[in-house]
């Protein structure tokens, strides 16, 4: 059994999709980021970086494996099951490249765009324009890649696609004409039953304060938990 610590977020959904695709036994342990579950001592023991998702794989020799960082989790799960990563060295390297593209570019830049454009209490035009422009640039890179190949790593669906889809879905929905190859890919990935199940992870716990939940009622206390005093307080 694999325990997934997370909630209705893109990074947790990546892992849920992979678990569903691979047919591994798993269950969800909810981490409510707005409530501050990630700052609790029990969770900090799992990940001192206080970020979700985290998995605990109990189906290993010795002590259960505790693993954080969604990209590392995806790669681990794929290797564990022998699926979703190419077997040949060239294909494997390209899959790794596009997974890292999501981890280093799409995830952080899309996150900053959401922060400055929606969550920040004070609106700074420079920051808003900076990250909105970077999101568009990254979408353009993805669209160019997908003009050449069916999936990000090449001919086969892989963890690179799983990592990227939850972040780009909303952007593609609003700009299909601008990114036709990305839209084609998004439709193909989104049609997979395992993707549909993974995208529903913890949906019943979706908070109205988030963008997906409607972005209403975000409080100063919640901002403190996510990116303020409580987030940065010194802890033993």
Long-range contacts (C-beta under 8 A, 24 or more apart in sequence): 1-25, 1-26, 1-27, 1-58, 1-59, 2-26, 2-27, 2-55, 2-56, 2-57, 2-58, 2-59, 2-77, 3-27, 3-28, 3-29, 3-55, 3-56, 3-58, 4-28, 4-29, 4-53, 4-54, 4-55, 4-201, 5-29, 5-31, 5-43, 5-46, 5-52, 5-53, 5-54, 5-55, 5-56, 6-30, 6-31, 6-52, 6-53, 6-54, 6-201, 6-202, 7-31, 7-32, 7-33, 7-52, 7-201, 7-202, 7-205, 8-201, 8-202, 8-203, 8-205, 8-206, 8-210, 8-212, 9-33, 9-52, 9-53, 10-107, 10-166, 10-167, 11-51, 11-52, 11-53, 11-70, 11-107, 11-166, 12-52, 12-53, 12-70, 12-201, 12-202, 13-166, 13-198, 13-199, 13-201, 14-53, 14-70, 14-73, 14-74, 14-162, 14-163, 14-165, 14-166, 14-198, 15-53, 15-55, 15-70, 15-73, 15-74, 15-77, 16-197, 16-198, 16-199, 16-201, 17-162, 17-165, 17-166, 17-194, 17-195, 17-197, 17-198, 17-199, 18-73, 18-74, 18-77, 18-78, 18-84, 18-159, 18-162, 18-198, 19-77, 19-198, 20-194, 20-195, 20-197, 20-198, 21-83, 21-84, 21-162, 21-192, 21-194, 21-195, 21-198, 22-77, 22-78, 22-80, 22-81, 22-83, 22-84, 23-81, 24-77, 24-80, 24-81, 25-59, 28-201, 28-202, 30-202, 30-205, 32-205, 32-207, 33-225, 33-226, 34-207, 34-209, 34-210, 34-222, 34-225, 34-226, 35-225, 36-225, 36-230, 39-225, 39-230, 39-231, 39-235, 44-235, 50-231, 69-103, 70-103, 70-107, 70-163, 71-99, 71-100, 71-102, 71-103, 71-163, 74-99, 74-159, 74-162, 74-163, 75-99, 75-159, 77-159, 78-158, 78-159, 84-157, 84-158, 84-159, 84-162, 85-153, 85-158, 85-159, 86-153, 86-154, 86-156, 86-158, 91-153, 91-154, 91-156, 94-153, 94-154, 95-152, 95-153, 95-154, 95-158, 95-159, 95-160, 98-145, 98-152, 98-153, 98-160, 98-164, 99-159, 99-160, 99-163, 101-141, 101-160, 102-160, 102-163, 102-164, 102-167, 103-163, 105-138, 106-138, 106-142, 106-164, 106-167, 106-168, 107-167, 109-134, 109-135, 109-138, 110-135, 110-138, 110-167, 110-171, 114-211, 115-227, 118-211, 118-215, 119-218, 119-223, 119-226, 119-227, 121-220, 121-223, 135-171, 139-168, 139-171, 139-172, 139-175, 139-178, 139-179, 139-182, 140-179, 142-168, 142-179, 142-182, 143-179, 143-180, 143-181, 143-182, 144-181, 146-181, 146-182, 146-184, 146-185, 147-181, 150-185, 150-188, 151-185, 152-185, 157-189, 157-192, 161-185, 161-189, 162-189, 162-195, 165-189, 165-190, 165-195, 166-199, 169-199, 170-211, 170-212
